């Protein structure tokens, strides 16, 4: 419920709380956090999503790569291209 509430709150404080939550709890929670962050703008948000592309969990990495694909950040293109060439099976886009 906390992530849901933060998702609906567009303040800077809510965005910061979501970014801080990216390294915590389980992978399903982190995927939800990435999906919430993907709806927001800002350098900190994009940087957090880029960092999540290196998460230890494949589902979190895929969510982050998908989020980058929907953001207007040309630097994300390099990360997306790299992801298509590395990994195997579900780790590839």
N, C-alpha and C positions, 0 to 999 in steps of 0.2 A: 504494500500500500504506500510505503514511503516513496518508492521510485515512481509510482503512478502519480502521486501528489506533486513530486518535483517535475515530472513530465509536463504537467498542466501549468506550472508556475514558470513564467518566462523571465523572471528577475535574474540579475547577475548572481545573486546568492544561490538561487536554485541551480543555475548552470554550474557554478563552482562546486556545489555539493555533488552534482552528477559526475563531474570530472574527478573529484576526490574518490567517488565510489567505484570508479573503473578498476581499481586494483584490489577490490575487496569482494567478499562473498563468493558465490559460485558462478560458473560460466553462464547459466541461464539468466541470472541477474545482470551480469555484465553485458550480455547481448541486449537486454532491455535498456540498459543505460546508453549503449551505443545508438540504439534506435531513437531514444529520446534526444540525444545530442545531435543526431543527424538532422533534426528539425530546426536547429539553431544556427546562428551565424557567429562569426568571431574567430580571431586567431587562436585563442585558447582552446576553443571547441575543436577546430580543425587539427590542431597539434595533438590533442588527446586522442582523437580518432586515428590519426596517423600512428601514434604510439601503440594503439590497440591492434594494429596490423601485425605486431610482433608478439601478441599474447600467446601464452603456452597452450591455449585451447583452440582447436581448429574452428569451432563454431563462432567463437569470438572474433577470430581473425577474419573469417568470411563475412561476418556482419560489418566489421570495420571497413573491409574492402568495398563491400556493397554501398556503405554509407559514403565513402569517398567518391564512388562513381556518380553519386547524386549531388555532390557539392561542386560549386564552381571554383575549384582550386586546381590549376594546371599541374602543380607539383604532385598531386594525387595520381596523375597518369603514370608516372614512373613506378609507383608502388603497385598499381593495378597491373601494369605490364609485367613486372617482376613476379607477381603472384600467379600469373598465368603460365609461367615457365618453371616454377618450382613446386615442390610437393608432389603428392600423388593422390589419385582418387578424389575424395571429396575436398581435399585441400586446394584443388585447382578450381579456377573459375571458368 
